[in-house]
Amino acid sequence: MKGSMHGALIVLNLFVTLVQGRQIEIQDGSIQGVVLTTRLGKEFLAYMSIRYAEPPVGKLRFQPPVPVKPWSGTLNGSKIHGKCPQRAIYTKADKTEGDEDCLFINVYTPLDVRDGLPVMVYIHGGGYRTGCGSYNCYGPNVLLERDVILVAFNYRLGPLGFLSTGDSGVPGNNGLKDQNLALRWVKNNIHHFGGNPDRITIFGQSAGGASVHLHILSPKSQGLFQSAILQSGSALMCWAFDRNQNVVFTKSLAKSLKCPTTSNPMMINCLMQKSPYQIIDADVNQRKWSIDPTITFKPTVEDDIDSGFITQHPINIIKTGNFTKVALIVGGNTEEGSLRTIGIQQDPRLLKEFDKNFEQIAPVSLGIENLYNSLDVVLKKIRMFYFKTKPISHKTLINMIDMYTDARFFSAIDETVRLHKKHSDSDIFFYLFGYKGEGSYCEIQGEDSFNYGNRYFKVERWFFQHVNITGVNHNDELFYLFPYLERYFSYKRPSAFDYRMTDIFTTLWTNFAATRLAYPSRR
């Protein structure tokens, strides 16, 4: 297929000399590591493209993951695996890519690894429909300056990971079950890499943060980690968990692919005959307005108490207190809502439609379509609170960012912190990230003419000429945990302030992984 990453394993090309690293034995086989270097030149060991599950293809599509079978010979840990099938709707690329054989895990350790190091397992975000856990997506070149072990992995996305028929045939949550199997793999194998299986921190951003929260709430993941970090993500966010729409989207997708919808077994059998790209593209076509709803297939309640990953709505689980009590860091960025606002504001047609048809568009775009009984009353209050009697335009850009920030992120972050504080005795640390550095995710999703400074950005298009925005977009904290600047802006170099923020951020996160305390350095 055009654009497909067949073979899924790409020889590492990092403009560095590859040095053979340590060979280790785990329960499934032998792995040959490779020596790489961090941003500041520190050497570390990488063990990449390790299968943790059998390829989810053929009869295994739409099924829970199957643990990998032991392999013979020595696995080459210097190769980079591809992505799971996806379409990058959040960036200008907007193309379908990836390979269905995608369930790989990566482990990065210090060169002189000692036993008992804290382990940080990253779950990537991307709205449950984009992203990956490979070196190219979330490399260790920043965090491995610290004395920790970093793990990242792929999980199935979109309808291939979260499609549900609402019954035992395909109950859903296979993407979460992939994550759970990866966490079990870490628990069982990380000691071979020098990690402490009793000092595991799971952390994730956006949908990855919501996933982390769901592992806290699911009994299936109990005992697999000891602390957690939720970055701009919670299971209580309006976009993060299904509200009886997954089955609707499943039937709509099947219908668009000319599959029968009156019988679930017949429908799934038909979908099994379609290519992964056909399924992903059909999902993208379920948009109602612009790119909204940005997330269609997502985690859902399963009926089977014994095998289900989540069998109650997250808020009900928290209120019962029946969840894993671990130390938590929870927070977000000051202008999370820029992620969606910029895309609307830079298109005069969309902006005009949003203002004129607010009552019809806002429920879908804000993610509150099925959240309130008296939605018309709520919408009037929302418009009055953020815009008063002003039209929604370039002049009310900041108001619009605030609306999306609150609706999609901070209302749920606040509720998450309050409920966990009430129903758990474990420590909870809240953060608000507001540093603007050399790079911003807005530049990736928006126009190339966006120009950002250290303290604010000024959008240099004719309709934004007089607008200065102070704050930080969704995803922007990732520039200080991963090599995002190098990945997206090779022509830029981190400023002295960026290096200092990276030092502060990585110190906080890795100190928490080691001690479960999140305090800044006194330096």
Buried (B, 14 or more C-beta within 10 A) or exposed (E): EEEBBEEBBBEBEBEEEBBEBBEBEBEBBBBBBBBBBBBEEBBBBBBBBBBBBBBBEEEBBBEBBEEBEEEEEEBBBBBBBBBBBBBBBBEEEEEBBBBBBBBBBBBBBBBEBEEEBBBBBBBBBBBBBBBBBBBBBBBBBBBBBBBBBBBBBBBBBBBBBBBBBBBEEBBBBBBBBBBBBBBBBBBBBBBBBBBBBEBBBBBBBBBBBBBBBBBBBBBBBEEBBBBBBBBBBBBBBBBBBBBEBBBEBBBBBBEBBEBBBEEBEEBBEBBEEBEBBBBBBBBBEBBBBBBBBBBBBBBBBBEEEEEBBBBBBBBEBBEEEEBBEBBBBBBBBBBBBBBBBBBBBBEEEBBEBBBEEBEBBBBBBBBBBEEEEEBEEBBEEBBEEBBEEEEBBBEBBBBBBBBBBBBBBBBBBBBBBEBBBEBBEBBBBBBEBEBBBBBBBBBBBBBEEBEBEEEEBBBEBEBBEEBEBEBBBBBBBBBBBBBBBBBBBEEBEBEEBBBBBBBBBBBBBBBBBBEBEBEEEEE
